[in-house]
Amino acid sequence: MHLYLNYAREHWMKSGENPPVGLILCAEKGAAEARYALDNLPNKVLAAEYQTILPDEKLIANELEKSRRELEARKRLSRDVPSGANQ
């Protein structure tokens, strides 16, 4: 993962972008293994459990709609902030 993050940072990042983040999906995760494998890396690598069965389609649609509304609200707020006020 570290190799891919370094490559992405060097070859794919555009000016002003945040550094890439790696995400490792696991059937199970152990805190000790994750700590020893990922601690002290200069790149951010995250480990999480994944589900083998997706949540209900309606729940997914509701979460997507909620995220869309939140993003639109943030966009409106950023347009309403006077220039230089967020520095």
ChimeraX commands (.cxc) that place a marker at each C-alpha (Angstrom):
marker #1 position 0.00,0.00,0.00 radius 0.5
marker #1 position 2.83,2.36,0.89 radius 0.5
marker #1 position 4.34,1.81,-2.57 radius 0.5
marker #1 position 1.06,2.72,-4.31 radius 0.5
marker #1 position 0.51,5.80,-2.15 radius 0.5
marker #1 position 4.00,7.08,-2.93 radius 0.5
marker #1 position 3.46,6.47,-6.65 radius 0.5
marker #1 position 0.07,8.22,-6.57 radius 0.5
marker #1 position 1.52,11.18,-4.70 radius 0.5
marker #1 position 4.35,11.56,-7.19 radius 0.5
marker #1 position 2.52,10.87,-10.46 radius 0.5
marker #1 position -1.21,11.52,-10.01 radius 0.5
marker #1 position -1.59,14.33,-7.48 radius 0.5
marker #1 position -2.48,17.75,-8.79 radius 0.5
marker #1 position -1.30,20.98,-7.23 radius 0.5
marker #1 position -3.27,21.84,-4.10 radius 0.5
marker #1 position -4.62,18.32,-3.52 radius 0.5
marker #1 position -4.28,16.57,-0.19 radius 0.5
marker #1 position -1.95,13.54,-0.09 radius 0.5
marker #1 position -3.52,10.21,-1.10 radius 0.5
marker #1 position -5.02,7.94,1.54 radius 0.5
marker #1 position -4.93,4.14,1.39 radius 0.5
marker #1 position -7.85,2.06,2.60 radius 0.5
marker #1 position -7.43,-1.63,3.36 radius 0.5
marker #1 position -10.68,-3.58,3.63 radius 0.5
marker #1 position -10.51,-6.68,5.82 radius 0.5
marker #1 position -12.92,-9.42,6.78 radius 0.5
marker #1 position -11.63,-8.96,10.33 radius 0.5
marker #1 position -9.13,-6.61,11.89 radius 0.5
marker #1 position -6.93,-7.00,14.90 radius 0.5
marker #1 position -5.77,-3.86,16.67 radius 0.5
marker #1 position -2.28,-5.22,17.25 radius 0.5
marker #1 position -1.74,-6.26,13.64 radius 0.5
marker #1 position -3.07,-2.95,12.34 radius 0.5
marker #1 position -0.89,-0.98,14.77 radius 0.5
marker #1 position 2.33,-2.78,13.89 radius 0.5
marker #1 position 1.62,-2.81,10.17 radius 0.5
marker #1 position 0.55,0.82,9.85 radius 0.5
marker #1 position 2.14,2.87,12.63 radius 0.5
marker #1 position 4.74,5.49,11.73 radius 0.5
marker #1 position 4.10,5.42,8.00 radius 0.5
marker #1 position 4.32,8.89,6.46 radius 0.5
marker #1 position 1.26,8.07,4.33 radius 0.5
marker #1 position -2.19,7.63,5.82 radius 0.5
marker #1 position -3.32,4.01,5.53 radius 0.5
marker #1 position -6.60,3.02,7.15 radius 0.5
marker #1 position -7.89,-0.47,7.95 radius 0.5
marker #1 position -11.54,-1.34,8.51 radius 0.5
marker #1 position -13.88,-4.28,8.52 radius 0.5
marker #1 position -16.16,-4.68,5.55 radius 0.5
marker #1 position -19.57,-6.23,5.22 radius 0.5
marker #1 position -20.18,-9.11,2.86 radius 0.5
marker #1 position -23.84,-8.14,2.53 radius 0.5
marker #1 position -24.83,-4.64,1.53 radius 0.5
marker #1 position -27.28,-2.67,3.66 radius 0.5
marker #1 position -30.85,-2.25,2.47 radius 0.5
marker #1 position -31.12,-0.28,-0.80 radius 0.5
marker #1 position -33.43,2.29,0.81 radius 0.5
marker #1 position -30.90,2.93,3.60 radius 0.5
marker #1 position -28.13,3.49,1.04 radius 0.5
marker #1 position -30.35,5.86,-0.97 radius 0.5
marker #1 position -31.23,7.80,2.20 radius 0.5
marker #1 position -27.57,8.13,3.21 radius 0.5
marker #1 position -26.61,9.32,-0.28 radius 0.5
marker #1 position -29.38,11.91,-0.21 radius 0.5
marker #1 position -28.32,13.08,3.26 radius 0.5
marker #1 position -24.70,13.43,2.06 radius 0.5
marker #1 position -25.82,15.32,-1.04 radius 0.5
marker #1 position -27.81,17.81,1.08 radius 0.5
marker #1 position -24.86,18.32,3.45 radius 0.5
marker #1 position -22.47,18.94,0.56 radius 0.5
marker #1 position -24.86,21.42,-1.04 radius 0.5
marker #1 position -25.23,23.25,2.29 radius 0.5
marker #1 position -21.44,23.48,2.64 radius 0.5
marker #1 position -21.17,24.79,-0.90 radius 0.5
marker #1 position -23.78,27.48,-0.19 radius 0.5
marker #1 position -22.00,28.47,3.03 radius 0.5
marker #1 position -18.64,28.76,1.29 radius 0.5
marker #1 position -20.19,31.06,-1.34 radius 0.5
marker #1 position -21.75,33.23,1.39 radius 0.5
marker #1 position -18.49,33.75,3.32 radius 0.5
marker #1 position -16.96,37.14,2.44 radius 0.5
marker #1 position -13.59,37.01,0.71 radius 0.5
marker #1 position -10.73,36.70,3.24 radius 0.5
marker #1 position -13.08,35.87,6.15 radius 0.5
marker #1 position -12.03,32.20,6.30 radius 0.5
marker #1 position -8.32,32.87,6.63 radius 0.5
marker link #1:1,2 radius 0.2
marker link #1:2,3 radius 0.2
marker link #1:3,4 radius 0.2
marker link #1:4,5 radius 0.2
marker link #1:5,6 radius 0.2
marker link #1:6,7 radius 0.2
marker link #1:7,8 radius 0.2
marker link #1:8,9 radius 0.2
marker link #1:9,10 radius 0.2
marker link #1:10,11 radius 0.2
marker link #1:11,12 radius 0.2
marker link #1:12,13 radius 0.2
marker link #1:13,14 radius 0.2
marker link #1:14,15 radius 0.2
marker link #1:15,16 radius 0.2
marker link #1:16,17 radius 0.2
marker link #1:17,18 radius 0.2
marker link #1:18,19 radius 0.2
marker link #1:19,20 radius 0.2
marker link #1:20,21 radius 0.2
marker link #1:21,22 radius 0.2
marker link #1:22,23 radius 0.2
marker link #1:23,24 radius 0.2
marker link #1:24,25 radius 0.2
marker link #1:25,26 radius 0.2
marker link #1:26,27 radius 0.2
marker link #1:27,28 radius 0.2
marker link #1:28,29 radius 0.2
marker link #1:29,30 radius 0.2
marker link #1:30,31 radius 0.2
marker link #1:31,32 radius 0.2
marker link #1:32,33 radius 0.2
marker link #1:33,34 radius 0.2
marker link #1:34,35 radius 0.2
marker link #1:35,36 radius 0.2
marker link #1:36,37 radius 0.2
marker link #1:37,38 radius 0.2
marker link #1:38,39 radius 0.2
marker link #1:39,40 radius 0.2
marker link #1:40,41 radius 0.2
marker link #1:41,42 radius 0.2
marker link #1:42,43 radius 0.2
marker link #1:43,44 radius 0.2
marker link #1:44,45 radius 0.2
marker link #1:45,46 radius 0.2
marker link #1:46,47 radius 0.2
marker link #1:47,48 radius 0.2
marker link #1:48,49 radius 0.2
marker link #1:49,50 radius 0.2
marker link #1:50,51 radius 0.2
marker link #1:51,52 radius 0.2
marker link #1:52,53 radius 0.2
marker link #1:53,54 radius 0.2
marker link #1:54,55 radius 0.2
marker link #1:55,56 radius 0.2
marker link #1:56,57 radius 0.2
marker link #1:57,58 radius 0.2
marker link #1:58,59 radius 0.2
marker link #1:59,60 radius 0.2
marker link #1:60,61 radius 0.2
marker link #1:61,62 radius 0.2
marker link #1:62,63 radius 0.2
marker link #1:63,64 radius 0.2
marker link #1:64,65 radius 0.2
marker link #1:65,66 radius 0.2
marker link #1:66,67 radius 0.2
marker link #1:67,68 radius 0.2
marker link #1:68,69 radius 0.2
marker link #1:69,70 radius 0.2
marker link #1:70,71 radius 0.2
marker link #1:71,72 radius 0.2
marker link #1:72,73 radius 0.2
marker link #1:73,74 radius 0.2
marker link #1:74,75 radius 0.2
marker link #1:75,76 radius 0.2
marker link #1:76,77 radius 0.2
marker link #1:77,78 radius 0.2
marker link #1:78,79 radius 0.2
marker link #1:79,80 radius 0.2
marker link #1:80,81 radius 0.2
marker link #1:81,82 radius 0.2
marker link #1:82,83 radius 0.2
marker link #1:83,84 radius 0.2
marker link #1:84,85 radius 0.2
marker link #1:85,86 radius 0.2
marker link #1:86,87 radius 0.2
view
